[in-house]
Amino acid sequence: MKLKLSTVTIKLKLPIAALLLGAGLTACTPQPDSNIVEDNMEFAQQQLRCAFDEIDYAVANESPESRAQREKNGWGPLTNPRNTEPDGTLHLVPSKDWTSGFFPGELWFLYEYTQNNFWKKKAQQHTDILEQEKMNGGTHDMGFKMYCSFGNGYRLTQDERYKEILLQSARTLSTRFKPKAGIIRSWDHNKDKWQCPVIIDNMMNLELLFWATKESKDSTYYNIAVSHARTTMKNHFRADYSCYHVIDYDTITGQVLKKNTHQGLAHESAWARGQAWALYGYTMCYRETKLPEFLEQAKKVEQYLFTHKNMPEDLIPYWDFDAPGIPNEPRDASAATVIASALYELSQYDRKNSERYKKNADRIVENLTNSYRTTLNKDNGFLLLHSTGTKPTNVEVDVPIVYADYYFIEALLRKDKLEKTGKLF
């Protein structure tokens, strides 16, 4: 999670029901014998059509104060949804925000599932407005922004323009690599607190670099990604395989200066989404490298998660595994969706425990479907309730957040592929 760049405060508008009815889609409440993937994908199509309406309304009704602040900071136009605020208003972000790529990624997923050109055109529209970010060297979030959007687009269309944008994005991300420390710098903010901070979230951005080596045949990207993953594995994790959120490095000596947890309860606590990023990140690194050390790390993180005394029965984690008020603490559905998606993939690589991984992923998907979904044609078009961004500063607490939806759809697609073909890739 990163700093919020822009907040748009707009009163909710009723969705245009005619558009939804015209699509010929019908509401589908989950039933015990229903196809959970089909049901959720139908629900997602209706909700994202609702989202288009809400986005248009939000852009048209941005307050003059918000627009002036955004332009003063050089953030560019508003692009895609980030979350619903506690008062029910929709929060849109400019392309610079780390979450800007998730919404177009969802649209690409719907195109992949339906093969309906309506979703392809919408995905292209919401992807193209992010192109300028390919040169933004002030952030490590190229994977989140560019690979979730342009990456999915290229995978599904083989559009050469997308390929070039992604390669430039990888080149830009590589400029943040610090050879002495062996890591990619994460944040540039809070320079009074950290010299060179690296967050566990950064594991997710390595997929773009692995892709760039495969496409360009330049091993530089691969080597940077492996170095970052190994250094993170060495310094981010405790003896029980829980992880810190932020490690601060001396870029001259490579020495670790601080071990912090910025968005969790305390420095020594286990922030739920951080553990989810770790599980997903090392599972992905094993896919891309086939290095056994990464698979072992993913397995150990999974074991930590699913043997923890504070993992709820429904497997939707509290925002921090050490939160003092459990069971009366906010959940983080976004952590659950990342974990579920990772488990479907991990089940392909660790055959001994494959059945358990898939069973737990299925339980997460089922519980999210039955107890965490939004109301049809409401909630600004988001899919899931009860995500938590940064509880210590009371930002995005118990609200819909876009990356929960993105990884939920990805998990559903992975479940579908596994059950139909027995493989993901």
N, C-alpha and C positions, 0 to 999 in steps of 0.2 A: 504494500500500500504506500502511496506517496501523497504529497501535498495536494490539496484541492486547488485547482487553478481558477475556477469560476463558478459562481453559484447564480442560477437564474431562478428567481422566485416568481412563479406564475400561478394564478388560480386555476384549478382543474376545470376542464371543459368536458362536457358529455361527449363520448365517442359517437362517431357517425355510424349509426346502426345500419343504414342503408348499404354502405360499402361492404359490411360484413355479411349481410344477408345476400347481397349480390354475388358474393364469392361462392355461394352454395355450400357453405360449411355449417356443420351443426355442432352444438355443444355436446360434450361427451363426458359424463361423470364416471370416474373409474369404477368398474365392477370387478368382482373377484375373478371372473373368467375372461375379462377383456384383455386385449393385446395392449400391454402397458406402453410399448413404444409407439404404436399407432395412435393410441389415445393422446399421449403427450405431444406428438408431432402435430396432430390436428389442433390441439389446444394452442400450441405454439404459433401455428399459422394464424389463428384468429387473434391472438394477443399481439402479434407483431404487426398485423394490419391495424389494430387499434393504436399501436405505438406510432405508426406513421402520422396518424391524425393528431396525436398529442404533440409530436415533434414539431409539426407545422404550426400548431397553435402556440407552442412555447417560443419558437423563433419569432413569430409575428408579434408576440406580446412581451418580449424582453423589456425590462424596465430601462429607462434612459440612464439611470445610475449604474446599472449592471453593464450596459453597453459601453458607457464612458470608461468604467474601470477596466474592462476587458481590452478596449482599444489603447488605453494608456499603458497597459502592461505588454502590448504587442502580441496578444494571444490569438488574434485572428477570429474568424467567424465561429459561431457555435456549430457543432457537427452532430454528435451522437449522444444518446442517453447514458447517464452514469448511475443514477439512483433516484428513488423517491425520497423526498425529505420527510421528516417526522410530521410536518403539517399537511402532507399529501401532495405537495407541489413537485413538479418534475425538474430534475437537475440535469441540464445539458452541459456538455463540455466542448471546448475548442480542441483541435487536433493535437495540441501539445500535451493534453492530459494523458496520463498513462493508460486510462481505460478506454480511449477513443476507438480502439480496434475491435473491441468485443462485439458490439452490435452488428457491424458488417460481417463479422465472423459467423454470427448466428444466421444471418441471411444466406450466406454461402452454404451453411449446413442444411437449411431448408431447401435450397436449390438441389443440393446433393441428394436429399431424401425424396423430393417430389419430382425432380427433373422438369419443373414448371418454370418457364422463362420469366414469369412475373417475378419470382424470387431472384433469378439471375440479374435482371435489370435493376432491381432494388439494391442488390448486393454491390453491383458495379457503382451505382450512384453513391452509396454510403462509404464505399472503399476509396473511390477516386478523390474525395475531398481530403484525404489524409496524405496525399502524395508528397507534399512539402516536408513531411516529417523525415523523409529519407536523408535529409541533410542536417537533421537536428542532433548535433553531437553533444548536447547538454543533458542527455538522458541515457540511461542504460536500458530503457524500456522498449527497444526496437522490436523485440520478439512479441511482446504483448500488443503493441500498436500495429506493427507492419506484418508480422507473420500470421497473426490471427485473422487479419483482413486480406492483404495482398497474397499471403502464403496460401490460404485456403482458396483464394481466387485462382492463383496460378495452378494449384493442384487440380482444380476442376475444369479449367479452360485452356491451360497451356498458353495463355496470352503472353507474348514475348515482352510486351511493355511491362507487365507485372514482374517478369523475371528480372529485368534491368533495374526496376525500382527496388526489388528485394536485395539484389547484389549491392547496390549503392547503400542500402540500409545496413547491410552486413559490414561494408567498409567503414561506414560511419561508426557503428558500434565498436569496431575493432580499435578505433582511436582512443577508447577509454581503457584499454588494457595497460596494466602497470607491470612490466616484466620483472622487476625486482621482487615484487610481492606475489606475482603469478596470478593476479586476479583482474577482473573488470570492475572498475569503480562504479558504484551504484549512484548514490546521491551527491549532488553538489551543494545542497542547502545545509544549514547548521554547521558551517565551517568552524564556528567557535566551539563546537562539541566534538566533532570528528575530523581527523586529518584526511582519511580515505576510507569511507564506510562501504562495506559490502553487505547487502541484505540477502537472506536466504531466497527471497523472491527471484533474485537474479539468475538462479538456476533455470528458470523457465525461458529466459532469453537466449540460452545456448542453442536451442533447436534451430534458430535462424542461422547460426554460424555453421553448424553441421550441414545444413542444407546448402549453404554457400560453397562449401568445399566440394560437395557432390556435383554441383552445377558448374563450378568454375574450374575444378581440378586443382585449385590452390589450397594446399594443406595448411596455410597460415591460420585460416579460420578454425579448422579442426583442432590444431595445436593450442590455440587460445582457449577454446571451449574445454578441452581436456585439462589444461592447466588450471583453469578456474574451478572446475568440478573437483579436482583432486585437492586443491588448496582449501576449498570450502569444506570438503569432507574431513580434512585434517583439523581445521580450526573452529568450525561452526558447531560441532556436535559434542555433547556431554557423554559420559560413560554409559548412560542408559539409552543413548541414541535419540534423545530429544535434542532440539537444536535451539541455539540463540537466534535472535532476529538479525542483529547488526554486529559485525566484527569490524573494528577499526584497525587499519594497517598503517605502518610507517612505509611509505613508498620507496624510501632509499634503502632501508635494511630488510624490508619484508616482515619486520617484527609485528606481532599482534599487540596493539596498544590498549584496546578495550573490548569487552564482550558484553553487549547490551541486548535488551529486548524492548524496542521502542513502542510497539503497538500492543504488546501483551501486558499482563498484570505487573510483572517485575522482571528484573534482569535474569533471574534464575528460574522464571516460570516458563511453561510450554504454551506459547501462543498458538492457537489451533491452526490458523491458516498457514502459519510458518511450517508446521509439521506436514501439512498437506502439500505445500510447494516442494518440500524435501522429498516426499514420497514420489510425487509426479516427476520431479526433475531427475532423480537418479534412475528411475525406471526408463525415462526417455534417453538418458545418457547411455544406458546399457544397449538400448535398441540401436543407437547410432554408432556405438564403438565396439560392442560385444566384449568389453573389458569386464571380467568377472567381479572386480572390486566394486563396480557401480551396481551390479545386481545384488551383491551382498549387502550393500548399504541400503538399497531400497527395501530388501527383506527385513533388515533390522529396524528400519523406521516403521514399517508396517507392524512388526511385532510389538514395538513400543505402543503404537496407537491402539491396537486391539486387545492388549492385555492391561491397559491403564484402568485403574479403578474408577476413574471419572468419565470414561466413555459411556454415554447414555445407552440405554437399551435399544433405542431406535437408531443409534449410530450417527446421529446428527450432533456434532460436537458442540459443547459450550465454547464461547469465544476464546477462553483460555482454560487449559486442563487443570490449572491450579487456582482458578477463580474462587474466592472465599465463600461466596453465597450459593454455590451449587447445592441443590438443584434449581435454585431460584436465580439463575444467571441467564443472560441472553444467549441464544444459540447462534451458530454461524453456519447457515446453509451453504454458503460459498465454500467453506472448508470441506463440507460433506461432498459437494459435487466434484471438487478437484480430487478428493480421495477416491470416489467411485470410479471416475474416469481412469485414474491411475491403476486401480485394482483390476479393471478389465484388461488393461495392457499387461500388467505384471503376471496375470494368470497365463499368459502366453509363454513366459520365460522361466517360470519356476513351476514345473509340472507337478512336483511333489505336493505343493500347496495350492494348485490351480483351482480345485473345487471350492476350497475355503475362500479364496480371494473373490471368485465370481459370486459365491453365495452372499458374501457381505456387500459386494457392490450392488447386487440385486435388492438386498434389503434396504440399502440407502435409497435407491431409486424408488422403490415401492413406498417407503415412508415419506419421502419428499412429495411424491404424487398424491398420497392420501391425506397428508396433514400440513403441507407447507406451500401448496400451490395458491396462487392469487385467485381473485374472483374474475370469471370470464368477462371480458370487455371492460375491465376496470383496472385500477392500480397502474395506470400509465402504460399498459401493455407489457409490463414485466411478467415473468413466469413464476417466480418463487418469492415468498415472504421470508422474514427472519434471518437475514444476513447481518453481520456486524463488521464494520470497517475498522474503526479505531475507538475502542471503548474508553481508554484512559482519558481521551480528550472529548469524549461524547460526540464523535463524528460518525455518522452513518451507523447508528445503533438500532438493531432490530427493524431493518427496512429492506425492501427489494434493492439489489445491487446487480449491475449488468453482468459482471463476471460469474456470478452464481448461475445465471441463465445460460451463459456461453458453455460452461463446463457441464451443465446439466444436459444440454442438447448433445454435446460431444459424447458424454457417457451413454446417452440413449442410442446414438448411432453406433457406438462401439458394441453395446449389448446386441443390437440388431445384427451387426456384421458377424459377431462371434456365433450367434445362434443360427444364422443362416448359412455361413460359410466355414466356420471353425477357425477363422483367422481375421486379423485386423488390417494387415498391410500386405 
